[in-house]
Amino acid sequence: MASTRLADQLGVVLTRLTNLLREAVLPAGMNSAQARTLLALHDAGPQRVTNLARLDHLKQPTMSAVLLRMGRLGWVRRLDDSDDLRAVIVRLTPAGERIASQLIAARTQVLEAYLDGLSASDRSAVAAALPALRKLTRQRDRSAGATGPIGAPS
């Protein structure tokens, strides 16, 4: 029962934090799917469209549409996969890398401002929770079959 309560409270806090960051960080004209895709490509390197769709819980045609818009904006480039002629690999362009870096810097700036508003003991508690939170994300990655660059297991 205690873990159910903790899970519920954690879910509420993470949802609010995600919404706060989305509102504070996303530039006008960029949607959440585009931002998540930019950050995924920045973090993991070139990816197949199917991997990006799976990571973002989208159907492949939906992800293809997101990538088409991002390509028109000059943020990503689609390349043929030499290992599988049916597949397409997506990589960030220099403009996409710049925007991803700007998103990360904005996210860091917003979080830093909020952390600065906490007491030293609260900041220590947040820092102490990071290893356990990282373990939670790795559990998700393993169960979802997340991949590293170009489909390699992470």
N, C-alpha and C positions, 0 to 999 in steps of 0.2 A: 504494500500500500504506500509506503514511504517513497519508493521509486516512482510510482504513478504521480504522486504530488510533485516531486522534483521534476519529472518530465513535463508536467503541465506548466509549472512555473518557468522552467527553462524555455519552453516553447513560446510562452507569452513574451518573455524578455527578448528572445532572439527575433521574434516577429517585429516587435516594436523597434529594436535596434536596426533591423534591416530596412524598415520603412523610413526611419530617421535618416539613415545613410543614403537611401535612394533619393529622398527629397533634397538632401544637402549636397549631394555629389554629382548627380546626373546633370549634364549640361542640357540646355533647351534643345529639343529636336532629337535627343538620343533616348531610346527606350531601354527598358531593363534587359531585354533579351540581347540587344546589341552590346550593352555594357558587360554583361556576363560572358558573352562570346569573346569580346576583346580581352577580358581578363583571363579567360581560360586559355586563349592562344598565347597570351603573354607569359602565363605561368608554365604551361606544358609544351609550348612550341607547336609546330605545324600538326594539324589533326585532320583526320578524315571527317567528312560531313556527318557520317553516321555516328562517329564518336561524339561530336559536338552536340548532335541531336539528343543522344542518350544522356550526356552530362547535364543538359538543360531540360530534360524531360519533355522534349518536343518530338513531334513526328518529323521524319526526314524532309518531307515537302515543306513543312513550316520552317525548318532550319535553313533549307535551301533558299527560301524567300528572304529570310533575315540576312543571309550571306549575300544574296543578290543586291539588296539595298546597301549593304556595307561595302560591297565591291564598287557600286556606283559612286559612293562617297569617297572611294580611294583608300579605305581602311584595310581591306583584305585582298588577297590575290588567290585565285583558284588555279591549281596545277593538276595535271594528270598524275596519277599514282603509277610509277613505273612497275610496281609489284603487282598491281591489279588494275587492268585497263578499264574496268567498270567503275572504279572508285576515283574520287577527287580529293585532293589534299588542299587544305586551306592554310594560308600563312598570313601573318600580319605584314603590311607594307610599312615603310618607314613612317608614314602618316599615322597608321594604326598603332604602331609602337609608341609614337608621341602621345596619342590620345590615351592609350592604356596607362602610360606613365603619369599623365595628368590626372586620370581617375584615381590611381593609387596615391598620388601626392595629396589630392583633395580628401580622399578617405582618411589618410593619416592625419591630416590637419584637423579635420572634424573630430575624429576620435581623440586626438591629443587635447583639443580644447575641452571636450567632455571629461576626459581623465583628469585634467588639471583642476576641474571643479570638485573632484573627489578628495576625501581625506587621504593621507598617506597610507593609513591602514586599509582603506577601501581599494586603493590602487594596488597595494600588496596582495589583497585577496583576489583581485582580477588577474594579476600576474600569476598567482599560485594556481588559478583555475586553468590557465592556458594549456599545460601538458595534458590534462584530462580531456579538454575540449578537442585538442589535436587528435587524441586517440579516438574520440567519437567520429571525427571526420575520416580517419583512416579506416574505421570499421565500415563506414558507408562506402568508401572507395573500393574496398575489397569485395563487399557484397554486390556492388553495382558493376564490378568488372571494369573499373576506371582504367584508363590507359595513359601512358606517357606520350612523348612525341611520336607522331605517325603510327599510332596503333600499337606501339610496343607496350607490354605490360609494365605498370609502374611499380 
